[in-house]
Amino acid sequence: MAQLDRFADNTPKAGIMLYNESHTLVSVIGAKQRPDVTAVPYSIHPHTSENGRHFVLNGSSRIPVKVFGTQNFESISAARELLKRIGMPAEKFYEALPYFTF
């Protein structure tokens, strides 16, 4: 825990710290108030699987993806939050997602 806390404390001023709110320890550290740092929680992106194919859900849209598994859908959510912060429109993110592989 101390190592994660030090990592969070070293986030640069005006920085963004993304953290997975579903992981208890990380959530406690991420929610800690830090001057001039924007904490951005994320969780697993809504998704579904059918007949061996995997989809990310965005409202009523089902976007096919080439990845599967909890960690990958959490990473998709983290990437979406980061890209949203730097100005990428959601439409562009979801348009590119079917071509992405880890």
C-alpha positions as CSV (number, residue, x, y, z in Angstrom):
1,M,0.0,0.0,0.0
2,A,2.8,2.4,0.8
3,Q,4.3,2.0,-2.7
4,L,0.9,2.8,-4.3
5,D,0.5,5.8,-2.0
6,R,3.9,7.1,-3.0
7,F,3.1,6.6,-6.6
8,A,-0.1,8.6,-6.3
9,D,1.6,11.3,-4.3
10,N,4.2,11.8,-7.1
11,T,1.5,12.5,-9.7
12,P,2.7,15.9,-11.2
13,K,0.8,19.1,-10.4
14,A,-2.2,19.5,-12.8
15,G,-1.9,15.8,-13.5
16,I,-4.6,13.2,-14.0
17,M,-4.6,10.0,-11.9
18,L,-6.8,7.3,-13.3
19,Y,-7.7,4.6,-10.8
20,N,-9.9,1.5,-10.9
21,E,-12.6,2.1,-8.3
22,S,-13.6,-1.5,-8.1
23,H,-10.2,-2.4,-6.5
24,T,-10.6,-1.6,-2.8
25,L,-7.0,-0.6,-2.1
26,V,-6.5,1.4,-5.3
27,S,-9.8,3.1,-4.7
28,V,-8.8,4.3,-1.2
29,I,-5.6,5.7,-2.6
30,G,-7.2,7.2,-5.7
31,A,-9.9,8.9,-3.7
32,K,-7.4,10.6,-1.4
33,Q,-7.4,14.4,-1.8
34,R,-4.3,15.7,-3.5
35,P,-3.7,19.4,-4.4
36,D,-3.9,20.2,-8.1
37,V,-4.4,16.6,-9.2
38,T,-7.6,15.4,-10.9
39,A,-8.5,11.9,-9.7
40,V,-10.6,10.0,-12.3
41,P,-12.2,6.7,-11.3
42,Y,-13.1,4.1,-13.8
43,S,-14.6,0.6,-13.7
44,I,-15.2,-2.2,-16.1
45,H,-16.7,-1.1,-19.4
46,P,-20.2,-2.6,-20.1
47,H,-19.8,-5.5,-22.4
48,T,-21.4,-8.7,-23.5
49,S,-20.4,-11.9,-25.4
50,E,-22.4,-14.0,-27.8
51,N,-21.3,-17.1,-29.7
52,G,-17.6,-16.5,-28.9
53,R,-17.7,-12.9,-30.1
54,H,-17.2,-10.0,-27.7
55,F,-18.9,-6.6,-27.7
56,V,-18.5,-3.3,-25.8
57,L,-21.8,-1.7,-25.1
58,N,-22.3,2.0,-25.6
59,G,-26.0,2.9,-25.0
60,S,-27.9,0.8,-27.4
61,S,-24.9,0.2,-29.6
62,R,-22.8,-3.0,-29.6
63,I,-19.3,-2.5,-30.8
64,P,-17.4,-5.7,-31.8
65,V,-14.0,-6.0,-30.2
66,K,-11.0,-8.3,-30.6
67,V,-10.3,-8.6,-26.8
68,F,-12.0,-10.4,-23.9
69,G,-11.6,-10.7,-20.2
70,T,-12.2,-8.5,-17.2
71,Q,-8.8,-6.8,-17.3
72,N,-9.1,-5.9,-21.0
73,F,-12.6,-4.4,-20.5
74,E,-11.3,-2.4,-17.5
75,S,-8.4,-1.1,-19.7
76,I,-10.9,-0.1,-22.4
77,S,-12.8,2.0,-19.7
78,A,-9.5,3.6,-18.5
79,A,-8.5,4.4,-22.1
80,R,-11.9,6.0,-22.7
81,E,-11.6,8.1,-19.6
82,L,-8.1,9.3,-20.5
83,L,-9.0,10.1,-24.1
84,K,-12.1,11.9,-23.0
85,R,-9.9,14.1,-20.8
86,I,-7.7,15.1,-23.8
87,G,-10.6,15.8,-26.0
88,M,-11.2,12.8,-28.2
89,P,-14.9,12.5,-29.0
90,A,-16.7,9.3,-27.9
91,E,-17.7,8.6,-31.5
92,K,-14.1,8.5,-32.6
93,F,-13.1,6.2,-29.7
94,Y,-15.9,3.7,-30.4
95,E,-15.3,3.9,-34.1
96,A,-11.6,2.9,-33.6
97,L,-12.2,0.3,-30.9
98,P,-13.0,-2.7,-33.3
99,Y,-9.5,-2.4,-34.8
100,F,-7.6,-2.4,-31.5
101,T,-5.8,-5.4,-30.1
102,F,-3.8,-5.8,-26.9
